[in-house]
Structures are given as C-alpha cells and as structure tokens.
C-alpha cells in the first residue's frame, strides 16, 4: 500500500487546483478543501498504522530508484508527526470557515491553505534534502500570502521581515545543499547517512552547523528567533494558529532528521552546543512572553520557549531524550494551536487581544474560558494534561545523562510559563465584565461565537486530552521512533534496499 | 498612448510567437524547450499585446480568467502524476510511445507531455494574472 505515502501530498495538490478552477464558488471551495484535508488526515492515519505494522514505507517517484531517483519515505517518526499535523490543519481549517470574513476567504484562502498543507506533508515525507527545500518553499510561498491576506499595512510591514528572513534562510539552505552535493555527490538522506561518514570530520561538522543555522531560523531557536514574535501575531487568528502550531515544528523536525539520520550522532561537542541553545531558547522565550501585554504576542513568545524543550531532547542524543522530544512535539502542535484558536475567539467577541482592555470573559463566554484552561495548563506542564508527559520524559532523560543545568532551566521555565498563562487568565477571563475599558473597546464584533469556531477548538482540545490519556502507548511508539533515529541503519536499509 | 508601429508590429508577430511557444512545448521532451519555456514565450506574446493595447486587451485575448488557466494547469500536472498509479505503475512514472505516421515519419509521444502542458498553462496563467492585477492601474 505504498500509495498511502504519496496521498497526503497528492490529495491537497489536486484539491488546490480544483479550488482554483471553481474560485467563483465559495461553497464548492469549502467542500473541496475540507474534504481534501480530511482525506489527507485519513491517509496519514492509515499510513501510521501501516508503518507501525510493517516498518518504514518508501515510494520511488517516477519509478527511478534511489539514490538517483527521488523518494518519499515514511518512518515511524515522520508518520506520527504527519498525523498530528494533519489533524491540526483540519481543525484550523474548520475554525477558519467560521472566523474569516467572506471577502478575505474569497481572496484565494482555500487554494493557498491547501498548498500550505501540501508543503507540510511533503516536508515530513520527503526522503532527500533537495525536496525538503522544495517542500519548505511550497509552504513558505503559501505562508507569505496567507500572512498578508487582509492586505492591511500593519500586516504587510511585519510580513516583510518574515519574507526577508525566510528568503535568507532559503538561500543558506540551497547553498548548504550545494556544498553537501559537492562533498558527497548525493542529496538522498539515507545515502548521505552512509557517505558523510567518509567526509573529513571538520567538513562534516561545518555542514552540520550550517544546516543547524538554516533550520534554526525556521524553528526560531535562540538567537535566530527574533522574526517570529514580530510577524505571527498580525495575521488572521486562524492563519497565526496554523503557523504557530506547525511551521516552526517542521523546522524542528528538519533539525532532528538531519542531525540524526544525515549527520549521525553527536561528536565534537555538538551535543553541548545544542543543549546550550536549547536552554537559552527556553529562557529567552519565556522571559519575552512575560514582558508582553497582548494575548497573541504572549503566545508567540511561548512558541520560542517551547521550541527549546524540543531541541533539549535532541541535544541529549539518546533514545530517551528523542522519545520525549517526539512526545513533546506531538503534544505541542494541537496545544499551541488551540491556545491561538481561543485567542481568536476572544478577539472575535471583543475586537481586541490586549490584556488591559479585556476582562470578565469567564462570564461572557464561559465555555471558551474552559477551553483555554486545558491547553494553558498543558503548556505549563501540569500533571493530568498532555504537556506533563513530554516534560517528565525530558527531565528524566536529562537527569539520567547528568545534564543538570539544562534540566534546572527547563523546570524554571515551566514555572514561568505557568505564571504567564495565569497572566492571560486573570487579564482576559477573570474580573468584572463591566469594566469601563471593556465597554470602551471597539466592539465591532459579533456578540456570539460562530459555532464552527467553537466546534474546531473543542475538537482540538479534545485531541490534547486524548494525547494525555494515551500517553503510555504514545511513549512506546515514540521510543521505537527514537531508536530508529539514533540507529538509522533501518531507515537507510529501507530506502536504499528499495533499489534491490 | 498608442503607437501605430507597435500595434501593427504586434499584430504581425503575435501569432508567430504563439506557434513558436507551442513548438517549444512539444520539442521539450528531448530537445531544448518544454512547458516552462513555452509558457514564458507565450507569456511574452501576451505582454507584447499588453504593451501595445493595454491590460483589457490581454484579458480579452485569453478569454478564460487567470485563475482558471492556473488551476487547469496545476490540475493537469497533478493528474499526470497520479494517473500512472491507476495504470499500475509508480507515481509520476512516464511512458514513451513511438508512432510511425504517413508523411510525418516517426513521432515520439511521452506521457510527460501532459505534465508539460500543465506547466505551460501555469506559466501563462501567472503572466495573465500579473497583467490583469498589477497592470490594471496603468490604463487609468
């Protein structure tokens, strides 16, 4: 059933084309895009089951065998992340149907969103570096337009930063690929995993560092995160939510994939460097969040801080660390996205996201308050919620390998995250609804929340609860995925073995 | 501003350029050319009309809307990627047929041509979209 590997890419491509063809009929576009994303999600679920049962699935596109031809590869790690990403994409799409104004939606939202979906699934499924670049570009080009969808000047200015930074990172990326090709003569990741072993150590370390910078920009790692809190909050809530949940995480996925399968495990102190970056990313992100006064801006800084945790697990270069990172990414995608969705609902109801002008929302939209509570506590890592398990795994792995400093930083950052979530809670939901500031807020808005927005948020919060309940089997899967990353022999064999 | 020389010159070469772009499209599978180049040449022909007659004319020349041209192109390319799987092959797999026709001699046709035609339409659609949206201001 190797077609399953290609379906999460093929379905949205075809649907994006069809949505362009019927661009004058919004209803049909909506049916197309929801259908396509749901189809891609179903394919991703089947793919995960398939990979779990019978191991890494490989498709040689066009019938050309690797390492010459292009391959799509789904191992346990990418299949797991792909499924969660597709669920998140689906939830945000449903939310967007309720949130976006008709005029904005008609401005090619659906074709663009589907192209973004293509980029996301292609990034997870590609088996060679050059196509990873292509997938990133597909995703970025759609994201440039989505970010400026309403075309207001306060969106265009920060979006310029985003475009320039992304272009710079893409240039470095393509340069890196050229250097890798010059050194080894291949861009197939599995093939690289073997051939880079023959490359001189210094050159290999330099290439690894270059890719760390490239993906570090995409993933918003310290000190390359500055563009993120500036550009994300200005887009429509649904767009910010999907960017926040997915795009940086794909950067992290690329870091993990290249640093394990391609460049092999740690040597020459790379692990200490990565752990330092992880700690700094966590700390700077959370401190930035505390200084902010707007719901979306606070949440944007938290993206940075949480990326630190994911990199932390990678820096340990152990099965336990990478397994915890996998669980953490899986938890983070729906949690972060649902927080932004709640922020979107608050904005829809009140017309603002500024903490000082909000208050008493627990009386006006009690259900939304509840919906905020679950992912917020989960983000801070409190026990019954999904964030706890990932963090617990990270801390345990860190202590096992005696990396006490970064463990201490991560615990401190957890406390600060809780503080910052409490700040949103008291600012937005608690207090009196009749504060003069609220009355003065420019209430252009619908008093009630569109049902689709609530449905999507409830669904996504439900997913985070399921992740928490299924923590044990999830950990087992992640441990297997991590073992495959640490010992990439199976991956390499699956890809190159297809040639025989 | 209208220029008689430019308008007459455009009328003289427009169709020749389009025929040349189709030639490039078909030549593409084993000679210089292809969907992208062909599309660019066709796009250049449209730009020439745009310069000579204004943006409304470019939109009138291609009756379909830019979105439709673009969408049809992407759809053709996607279909040519998926279709081989239904025929029992790999995704994007291609086939080559050689036909011997009277008068014309041997003609080779590949299934990649569908993909190339898709690319051609995408490029033309993009040029059209640029002319209609960005160029619309120039008329007034």
Interface residues (C-beta under 8 A of the other chain):
Chain A: X3 X6 X10 X13 X14 X16 X17 X18 X19 X20 X21 X23 X59 X60 X61 X62 X63 X108 X111
Chain B: X65 X67 X68 X70 X71 X72 X73 X74 X75 X77 X78 X79 X81 X82 X85 X89 X90 X91 X92 X93 X94
